[in-house]
Amino acid sequence: MAEVTVRDLAPADHEWARSLIAGFQGSERVARLGELVEPLALEGMVAEREGALVGLASVAETPDKGLEVLLLVAEPAGTGAGTALLETARQVAAASGHHRLWLVTTNDNLPAIHFYLRRGLHVARVHAGAVDEDRKLKPEIPAVNPVNGLPIRDLIELELTGDELDRPLQTAGFPSVADLDSLPAEAFASEMAPLVEGAPAFLEAMAAARPFETDERLVAVAFDVAHALPEEGRVQLVDAHPPIGAASGSVSELSYVEQGYAQTQVAIASAPEADEDGDGVYEDEALFSDAELAEQAAQLRAAELRRADEELAMLNELYQQRFGFRYVVFVAGRPRDEIVPLLEHALVSDREVELRRAVDDAIFIAGDRLRRLRGLGTEV
């Protein structure tokens, strides 16, 4: 992708900027924290890629509050314009001696909240009901987000301060527990969702169980919350996970890594063609070189993996028919052919025992994902 560059907003950009702002805000003015502001009356920055305008930011400086990013819009998304504009704003704040860089976004804007948290900003404060007041100044602010159906009511104030303001933006793999504790419930659920593949009933109950204060307590509370759910919620938590051995294109990025799809595909793709009689076995090993024996081993391993996937598909179906929920297990780095005997054993278990085990493993998976997203490795 071509590099994104940032420059000052020029008068020649204003017509484009007005159209962009109106498209995202409903008008050329922005209402926030009881004020109605015209972004183009403030200092502005434009992001460009290959000569095309792909982003806009407006900033306001005050000695007591720091440098505010009043508006940040990237169009189209995914060009890197938003990150480039935010990084430029950070550089301006640091160079100007401001003690903080800050901004606000609405509680329903889950992509924006995720974007800012991923780039290292932290929740400074949630202004509950602030949008209701701003709507008096700007009646065109809708009551409900038309895309996700969330009520638009609060403003989330995010900031960079201290040492974080003085160094380039850092990518955060997962929000801090302090930020998770502070977010509105819908944003908390959205940020937590990758740990459990969704599971809305569980996430709603976890939001109500805050604060957690530490990762360790978050995981400990997760076990209690999960087992306290009615059966429907526990089954929903289990069924949120894909079946072991599901088609690789149907699973999340985290599940793809956990189930070892990349290694399996490499093993199968690198296996040479079978020997002449097609059984993958050389009858007299002494007749062949080390390289040829290695090829034979690769063929056998690829065949084992294919058979394991076929067995898992059949066993998963039998399991779901017997228990009424999916088979979930904390894979913990084991290849899928090692899961086959575990699933066979589970088929003769008691339903309540099996549901409890599956719920536990769903939380073990969540804890393992949390550690990996934090860059702390994994515990097996």
Helices and strands as residue ranges (DSSP letters): E 4-8, G 11-13, H 14-25, E 30-32, E 35-37, G 39-41, E 43-49, E 52-62, E 66-74, H 81-95, E 100-106, H 110-118, E 122-127, H 130-137, E 155-161, H 162-165, H 177-182, H 185-196, H 200-208, H 215-228, H 231-239, G 248-250, H 253-258, H 261-270, G 285-287, H 290-323, G 336-338, H 339-346, H 351-373
